[in-house]
Amino acid sequence: MRILVLHDTPGDFDEWLRERFPQHEFGWAQNPGEVAEHLERLEPEVVFSIKHSEFPGPAHLPALHHPTVKWFQVGGSGYEHLGEWDRAQVTVTNSAGVLAPFHAERAMAGLLALSTGLLRARRLQKKATWSPDRFSSLQGRTLLVVGLGQTGRVLARRAASFGMKIIGVKRSPEHCPGVDEVHPVEMLDRLWERADVVSLNVPHNVETHHLVNKEVLRKLKPHALFLNGSRGSVVDEQALVEALRRKAIAGAWLDVFEQEPLPSESPLWGMDQVIITPHSADQVTDFPLRFARFFAENLERYAQGDELLNVVS
């Protein structure tokens, strides 16, 4: 079987993958300029794609639409960069859930830093100022998880271990372990005002564009904390900036933004109550290898004619 890998750093898992599957022929495109050449030479049946800021999503599209490609595996959970494709021609799978524990870990780190006053402590440390303070515990606070996918569910369990009450929103509101209440999307407008912490864990699409806007931010409590590690355009960023300026909410951990990289002139950079991570919430040290391991499991299924994991419907 001929397989094309689209990833900028072969050392992450190239040797491991070739040793695991010596019976298959692999090609490797490390940048946008190499994609067409490898497609023409290799004529792959399978593509494993990990997009990166230096190897962005649009550069992967020629492989998705190449006539010999039957299966396209996305390294990562998001696939909105792919647009539309012929589902009769190619099956697309993603890697949703592979990095969910690490995304949740980073979100909890942001929440703990905000809620326990570590940002203030760090500022005082730089000034060599001894100023003991108090902080509000997460115990008994309410976390609203908007999107109970794999990351949302893991985050809910992590937060519940701190004694938080968890309210979740899901298209199909069946019970989720560790979640105290699960509501349908239609109920969301009635839930914002109950939250002490809001976490967004939804994809960006027509329905979720600017899901959090000026009206929603007005419903949040002044002490509410806001976590967004999903997609930047799910939030009206200007409205969020204004809410933070007015102290209408207490703080935010933000991993994603409407424009990336976040422009240097953005006021978010200079806000003491904001923690910024550069779209890297789930990028644990060996994340490409973890994607490769998931791809390897799916490749074995594909070779045996078994059902693939995480087929995008």
C-alpha positions, 0 to 999 in steps of 0.5 A: 500500500502506498501512503503519503504523510504530510508533516513538517518534521519526519523525525517525530515518527518516520522511523517508528512508522516504517518499522511498524509497517515495512510492507507499505511504501511511504512518502513524506511531504514536509512543506506545501511545495512538496505535496504535488510532487509526492502525489504525482510520484507516489499516487497514494491510496492513503494520506496521513495529514498533520497541519501546522502553521508552516504547513497550513490546512489549505496546502493539504487539500490537493491530497484530499482531492487526488484521484488515487486517495481513498482514505484521508486521516487527519492528525487532530480533531478539527477538519473544517479546513478540509471544506467539502469532499466527495464522500463516495471517493474518499473516507476522512477520519480524524484523531478526536480524543487522542489529545483530550487528556492533555487539552483538559490538563492545560485548561485546568492549569489555566483555570487554577492559575486564574482562580487561585491568584497565581497571576497576582502572586507572579507579578508580586514576586517580580517586585520582591513584594511580600503580600499574602492574599486569599483566593476563592476555592473551586469547590462548590463552584459551577462549571458550564461545559459547552460541548461534551465531546471527548475533551469536554468530558475529560475536563468535566471529570478533572473539574469534578475532582476539585469539588465543582458542580458540572453542567454540560451542554450536548446535542444529544443530552444523555447522561455523562459520567461525572456531569451533574446536569446535561442539557440540550443546546436549546437550553444554553441561553438559560445556563450562562448566568448559572456559571462560575466558570465557562469552558468552550469545547465546540467546533467552529461552524455556522451554528457556533460562529460568535456563540459567545457574544456581547449579549452572552457576556452580559449574562455571566457573573462578574466573578466568572472565569472564561476558558476557550480552547476550541476555536477563536471564531466561536467568540466575538473577540472584541466583545470579550475584550470589552467585557474584560476591560469593564471587569464584567468577567474576572478573567480568561484562559485563551488558546485560540483567537479569531486571527492567528497568530494573535496580532501584537497590537491586540489588547489581550496581550497586556491584560493582567487577568488573561492567560494566553497560550498560542493554539497549543493547548493539547500539544504535549511533547510527543503529540505527533507520535501519539497521532501516528499511533492512532493512525497506525491502529486505523491503518491496521483496520483499513488493511484488514477491511475493518471499520475505521475509528473516528469516521467524519460523517 
